[in-house]
Amino acid sequence: MPELAIRYVKHSSAIDLCPISVIRKKNKFRLWIDKIPDQPRARDSVDFNFLAGNPFHGLASHLMAPWFWYAVVAAILYGAHQIFTKLAADRIGEGLGGFIVEATAALSILLYLGFLWLMSRWDQKSNGEGIFYSVLTGICVGAGTIAFFLLFQKGGPLSSVPAILAGGAAIMAIAGILFFHEPPSWQRLLGIAFAIIGLFLLRH
C-alpha cells in the first residue's frame, strides 16, 4: 500500500493548497481539501510525495537547515587545522610549513576530484570569474596559513583562534550586508560588534 509523505515548502508562488485537513487514526489515514483557489497565490504550500518505500526519502526537514551538518564538519576540520598548526609551528618554518599544508590540501582536493570522476559523479563547472575568485581565495588561504604559523611561533595561544575567526566572521557579515544585499538584523549587527570587541581584547 503506498504511503503518504508531506513536505513543507516555503514561499511557493505557483500553488497554494489551503486549507487542508488531516486526520490520522489507528490503521487509518484520512485527508481532505476544502477548497483550492482558481488563482495561484504566493503563500506556503504542501507538497505531496507518494512513495511505496520510505515516505521520507529525499524530504528536507524544516527543523534543520540542509547545510547544517556541512557546517559541523567544517567547524571540526578547521578546529583540528589550527591545533595541528600550533603543534607544527615550533618545529618547522612558517614558509615551508605553509607550503606543506597547502600542498597537502591540494592533494586532498585532487583525490576528491578523482573520486567524482571515477564514480561518474562529475558535475564541476567553471568560468573565468570563478577561476579568478578561486585564485584570490587561494592567495588568502596561503597568506592566512603563514600568518597563523607566525602567530603561534611568536607565542600566540591556541585559545586566541576563536576570537580571530570571529573577527573574520564579522568581516564576512559586513561584506554580506554591504555587497551581497543580505538583510541586516539587530542580532547580526550585535554579533558583529561583539566579534570586533573580542578581536581587540586579544591585545592584552
C-alpha positions in Angstrom: 0.0 0.0 0.0 1.5 3.4 -0.9 2.4 5.7 2.0 1.9 9.4 2.1 4.6 11.9 3.0 4.1 15.6 3.3 6.9 18.0 2.6 6.7 21.6 3.8 7.7 24.1 1.0 8.3 27.7 1.8 7.0 30.6 -0.4 5.7 28.7 -3.4 4.4 31.2 -6.0 3.0 28.5 -8.2 0.4 26.8 -6.0 -1.4 27.2 -2.7 -3.2 24.2 -1.3 -5.2 25.6 1.5 -7.0 24.8 3.7 -6.0 21.2 4.1 -7.3 18.9 6.9 -5.5 15.7 8.0 -6.9 13.1 10.5 -4.9 10.0 11.4 -6.4 7.2 13.5 -5.2 3.7 14.2 -4.7 1.9 10.9 -6.4 4.7 9.1 -5.3 7.9 7.4 -7.8 10.4 6.1 -7.2 13.7 4.2 -9.4 16.2 2.5 -9.1 19.6 0.9 -11.9 22.0 1.5 -11.1 24.4 -1.3 -8.5 25.0 -4.0 -8.3 28.6 -5.3 -8.5 29.1 -9.0 -5.7 31.6 -9.0 -2.2 30.7 -7.6 -1.1 32.7 -4.6 2.3 33.3 -3.2 1.9 31.6 0.1 3.2 28.5 1.8 2.1 25.2 0.3 2.2 21.5 0.9 3.9 19.1 -1.4 2.7 15.5 -1.5 5.1 12.7 -2.2 3.6 9.2 -2.6 6.3 6.6 -2.2 5.9 2.8 -1.8 9.1 2.5 0.2 10.5 5.2 2.6 7.9 8.0 2.6 10.5 10.5 3.9 13.2 9.7 1.3 14.6 12.9 -0.1 12.5 15.2 2.0 14.4 18.1 3.6 13.5 18.7 7.2 12.1 22.2 8.0 13.5 21.8 11.5 17.1 22.0 10.4 18.9 23.8 7.6 20.1 21.4 4.8 23.7 22.8 5.2 23.9 22.3 9.0 25.9 19.1 9.0 28.3 20.5 6.5 28.9 23.4 8.9 29.5 20.9 11.7 32.1 19.0 9.7 33.8 22.3 8.5 34.0 23.5 12.1 35.6 20.3 13.3 38.1 20.2 10.5 39.1 23.9 10.8 39.4 23.4 14.6 41.8 20.5 14.0 43.6 22.6 11.4 44.5 25.2 14.0 45.5 22.6 16.6 47.9 20.9 14.2 49.2 24.3 13.1 50.0 25.1 16.7 51.8 21.8 17.1 53.9 22.3 13.9 54.7 26.0 14.4 57.7 25.4 16.8 59.0 22.5 14.6 59.1 24.0 11.1 59.5 27.3 9.4 56.3 29.3 8.5 57.1 29.2 4.8 57.9 25.5 4.5 55.1 24.6 6.9 52.6 26.7 5.0 53.7 25.2 1.7 53.3 21.6 3.0 49.9 22.5 4.4 48.6 23.9 1.1 50.2 21.2 -1.0 48.6 18.5 1.2 45.3 20.4 0.9 45.6 20.5 -2.9 46.4 16.8 -3.0 43.3 16.0 -0.9 41.1 18.0 -3.3 42.7 16.3 -6.2 41.8 12.9 -4.7 38.2 14.2 -4.2 38.0 15.2 -7.9 39.4 11.8 -8.9 36.7 10.1 -6.8 34.0 12.1 -8.5 35.4 11.2 -11.9 35.7 7.5 -11.2 32.2 7.4 -9.7 30.7 9.2 -12.7 29.5 12.0 -10.4 31.5 14.8 -12.1 29.5 17.9 -12.2 32.2 20.5 -11.8 31.6 23.7 -13.8 33.9 26.7 -14.2 34.2 30.1 -15.9 36.7 32.9 -16.0 35.3 34.7 -12.9 35.0 31.5 -10.9 38.7 30.7 -11.6 39.7 34.3 -10.8 37.9 34.3 -7.4 39.2 30.9 -6.6 42.8 32.1 -7.2 42.1 35.1 -4.8 40.7 32.6 -2.3 43.9 30.5 -2.5 46.1 33.6 -2.0 44.1 34.5 1.1 44.3 30.9 2.5 48.0 30.7 1.8 48.7 34.1 3.4 46.4 33.3 6.3 48.2 30.0 6.9 51.6 31.7 7.1 50.0 34.3 9.5 48.8 31.6 11.8 52.2 29.9 11.8 53.9 33.3 12.7 51.2 33.9 15.4 52.0 30.6 17.1 55.7 31.0 16.7 55.5 34.3 18.5 53.8 32.7 21.4 50.2 33.3 20.5 47.8 31.0 22.4 45.6 28.5 20.7 42.7 29.9 22.7 43.0 33.2 20.7 42.0 31.5 17.5 38.2 31.6 18.1 38.3 35.4 18.6 40.4 35.7 15.5 38.0 33.6 13.5 35.1 35.6 14.9 36.8 38.8 13.6 36.9 37.1 10.2 33.2 36.2 10.6 32.4 39.9 11.3 34.2 40.9 8.1 32.2 38.3 6.2 28.9 39.5 7.8 29.7 43.2 6.9 30.5 42.2 3.3 27.3 40.2 3.1 25.3 43.2 4.1 27.1 45.8 2.0 27.9 43.8 -1.2 25.5 40.9 -1.3 22.5 42.7 0.0 21.8 40.3 2.8 19.2 41.8 5.2 20.7 43.2 8.4 19.2 42.5 11.8 19.9 43.7 15.3 21.1 40.2 16.2 23.6 40.1 13.3 24.8 43.7 14.0 25.3 42.9 17.7 27.2 39.8 16.8 29.5 41.8 14.5 30.1 44.3 17.3 31.0 41.6 19.8 33.3 39.9 17.4 35.2 43.1 16.8 35.4 43.8 20.5 36.7 40.3 21.1 39.4 40.7 18.5 40.6 44.0 20.2 40.6 42.3 23.6 43.4 39.9 22.3 45.8 42.8 22.6 46.2 42.2 26.3 
